[in-house]
Amino acid sequence: MTKNDEQSIDSLRIAWSNKFGDVSVGEETRDVMREFINSLTDAGATVVRANPDINFDSAWTTWGEMFDMQIMAGQPGYLRLYSFVTGWSYRYQTPLHQMVYPYSTEKHVQILTKRDHIVAAFDRFMSDWDVFICPVATRHAMEHHPPDAVRMNMPIYIRPVMVDDHELNYHTAMAAYAVPFNLTGHPVVTIPAGLTPEGMPVGLQIVGKRWDDYELLQIAKMIDEIIDAHRIPEGY
């Protein structure tokens, strides 16, 4: 689609997923997403459940390694060593927590190459679709979950988040579905998708092709008008 095209909903090819790797989303989020997808299908869009052919564990790990290299690698050597020795149990909780130690240019290049392979795989997947739709997080909105500690200006979350009847690491619960696109650079628009029976909002991500930000905005606007799920909270 170009900037001059007027695309209709019944011409859209949409892929969607509510399961990345072994990280599942909550039942209420799945219910909202099911209604969302049914609305797009009823409106005439071609909507197919499909996942890109990527290893999500590898994507999460690669993002964690890149975050460490780009944000944390400038720490003084003694702090890096201390973090490496004492932080293993925290890093064990989620693939999003990684540490590249000892740091080297060779490792940096290897990790960037892993990223390039993941980007290429998602580009191939998106060549068949106009957009890809998935949850923002594993669960609906919840009460504020403050960090358990702050170390070297970094928030530390120890207490898990409940998703249905099982516990997830806070970062996995909140970021596992957004991180793959932070890694690859594919543009994303997040829109309200609906409410749980208790009135808690659920959001979904609409992911577009790389460099097609304008087209993604057009499609997201079209989808948002069909779903019409935005509600101003009472009292605002």
C-alpha positions in Angstrom: 0.0 0.0 0.0 1.3 3.5 -0.9 0.5 6.8 0.6 -2.0 7.4 -2.3 -3.8 4.1 -1.9 -7.2 4.0 -0.2 -7.2 0.5 1.3 -10.5 -1.0 2.6 -10.8 -3.4 5.5 -11.9 -6.3 3.2 -8.6 -6.1 1.3 -6.5 -6.5 4.4 -4.5 -9.7 5.1 -3.9 -9.9 8.9 -2.0 -12.5 10.8 -2.4 -12.8 14.6 -1.1 -14.8 17.6 -1.7 -15.0 21.3 1.2 -17.4 22.1 4.9 -16.5 21.8 7.1 -19.5 22.7 6.2 -20.9 26.0 4.8 -17.6 27.4 1.0 -17.8 27.4 -1.4 -14.9 27.9 -4.2 -14.8 30.4 -7.7 -16.1 29.7 -9.3 -12.7 29.9 -6.8 -11.3 27.4 -7.5 -14.3 25.1 -11.2 -13.7 25.3 -10.9 -10.0 24.4 -8.6 -10.9 21.6 -11.0 -13.5 20.2 -13.8 -10.9 20.1 -11.4 -8.4 18.4 -10.4 -10.9 15.7 -14.0 -12.0 15.2 -14.9 -8.3 14.6 -12.2 -7.9 11.9 -13.4 -11.1 10.3 -17.0 -10.0 10.3 -15.9 -6.7 8.7 -14.4 -8.6 5.8 -10.7 -8.8 6.5 -8.7 -12.0 5.9 -7.5 -13.0 9.3 -5.3 -16.0 10.0 -3.7 -17.3 13.1 0.1 -17.5 12.4 3.4 -16.9 14.1 6.6 -15.8 12.4 9.2 -18.6 12.1 11.5 -17.3 14.8 12.6 -18.7 18.1 11.2 -16.4 20.7 13.6 -17.5 23.4 16.4 -16.5 21.1 14.8 -13.2 20.4 14.3 -12.4 24.1 17.9 -13.5 24.9 19.3 -11.4 22.1 17.4 -8.4 23.2 18.7 -8.9 26.7 22.3 -9.2 25.5 21.9 -6.0 23.3 20.5 -4.1 26.3 23.4 -5.1 28.4 26.0 -4.2 25.8 24.4 -0.9 24.9 23.2 0.3 28.3 25.3 -1.4 31.0 28.6 -2.2 29.4 29.9 1.2 30.3 29.9 0.4 34.0 33.2 0.3 35.8 34.9 -3.1 35.7 34.5 -3.8 39.4 30.8 -3.2 39.2 30.5 -5.4 36.1 32.2 -8.2 38.0 30.1 -7.7 41.0 26.9 -7.8 38.9 28.1 -10.9 37.1 28.9 -12.9 40.3 25.9 -11.8 42.4 23.2 -11.5 39.7 23.0 -15.0 38.3 19.8 -15.9 40.2 18.0 -12.7 39.0 19.1 -13.3 35.4 17.9 -16.9 35.7 14.3 -15.8 36.2 13.8 -14.6 32.6 15.6 -14.7 29.2 15.2 -10.9 29.1 17.9 -10.6 31.8 21.3 -11.2 30.2 24.8 -10.2 30.8 27.6 -10.3 28.3 30.7 -10.9 30.4 33.5 -10.4 29.7 32.5 -7.9 27.0 34.3 -8.0 23.6 33.8 -6.6 20.2 33.7 -10.1 18.8 30.7 -10.9 21.0 29.1 -7.7 20.0 29.3 -8.6 16.3 28.0 -12.1 17.0 24.9 -10.8 18.8 24.2 -8.2 16.2 24.4 -11.0 13.6 21.8 -13.0 15.6 19.6 -9.9 15.6 20.0 -9.6 11.8 18.8 -13.2 11.3 15.7 -12.6 13.5 14.9 -9.3 11.6 15.2 -11.2 8.2 12.9 -14.0 9.4 10.3 -11.5 10.5 10.6 -9.6 7.3 9.9 -12.8 5.4 6.9 -13.5 7.5 5.5 -9.9 7.0 5.9 -10.2 3.2 2.6 -12.3 3.3 0.6 -9.9 5.6 -0.3 -6.3 5.8 -0.1 -6.4 9.7 0.5 -8.8 12.5 -1.7 -8.5 15.7 -0.7 -9.7 19.1 -1.1 -8.8 22.8 0.8 -6.0 24.4 1.4 -8.1 27.5 0.5 -11.4 29.0 -2.4 -10.0 31.0 -4.8 -7.1 31.3 -4.0 -3.9 33.2 -3.3 -4.4 36.9 -2.5 -2.4 40.0 0.8 -0.7 40.3 3.6 -3.2 40.9 6.5 -1.2 42.4 10.1 -2.5 42.2 11.4 -4.5 45.2 14.7 -2.6 45.0 16.7 -0.2 42.9 20.4 -1.1 42.3 22.7 1.2 40.3 19.6 3.1 39.1 18.0 -0.1 37.8 14.7 -1.3 39.2 14.7 -4.9 40.5 11.5 -6.9 40.5 11.5 -10.1 42.6 7.8 -10.6 43.3 6.1 -12.4 40.4 3.0 -11.4 38.5 0.0 -13.7 38.4 -1.3 -14.6 35.0 -4.4 -16.7 35.6 -3.2 -19.3 38.1 0.5 -19.3 37.4 3.3 -16.9 38.3 5.6 -15.1 35.8 8.6 -12.9 36.3 7.5 -9.3 36.1 9.6 -8.5 33.0 8.4 -11.6 31.2 4.8 -10.8 32.0 5.0 -7.2 31.0 7.5 -7.2 28.1 7.8 -10.6 26.4 5.3 -9.7 23.7 6.7 -6.2 23.0 10.4 -7.0 23.1 10.6 -8.9 19.8 9.7 -5.7 17.9 12.0 -3.5 20.0 14.7 -5.9 18.8 13.7 -6.0 15.1 12.6 -2.4 14.7 9.3 -3.2 13.1 6.8 -0.3 13.8 4.0 -1.0 16.2 0.7 0.8 17.0 -1.0 -0.1 20.3 -4.7 0.3 20.5 -7.4 -0.5 23.1 -9.0 -3.9 22.3 -11.7 -4.2 25.0 -12.4 -4.7 28.7 -12.4 -7.6 31.0 -15.6 -8.4 32.9 -14.1 -6.4 35.8 -13.6 -3.4 33.5 -9.8 -3.7 33.2 -8.5 -2.6 29.8 -6.7 -4.9 27.4 -4.5 -3.6 24.6 -3.2 -5.2 21.4 -0.2 -4.4 19.2 -0.6 -3.9 15.5 2.8 -4.6 13.9 3.7 -3.4 10.4 6.4 -3.9 7.9 9.7 -2.2 8.5 9.8 1.4 7.1 6.1 1.3 6.4 5.1 3.5 9.4 2.7 5.6 7.4 0.8 2.6 6.0 0.7 1.1 9.5 -0.9 4.2 10.9 -3.5 4.1 8.1 -4.4 0.5 8.8 -4.4 1.0 12.6 -6.8 3.9 12.3 -9.1 1.8 10.2 -9.0 -1.1 12.6 -9.5 1.2 15.6 -12.6 2.7 14.1 -14.1 -0.8 13.5 -13.3 -2.0 17.1 -14.2 1.3 18.8 -12.9 0.0 22.2 -11.6 3.3 23.6 -13.4 4.3 26.8 -12.6 7.3 29.0 -12.3 6.0 32.6 -15.1 7.2 34.9 -14.1 10.4 36.7 -11.8 11.7 33.9 
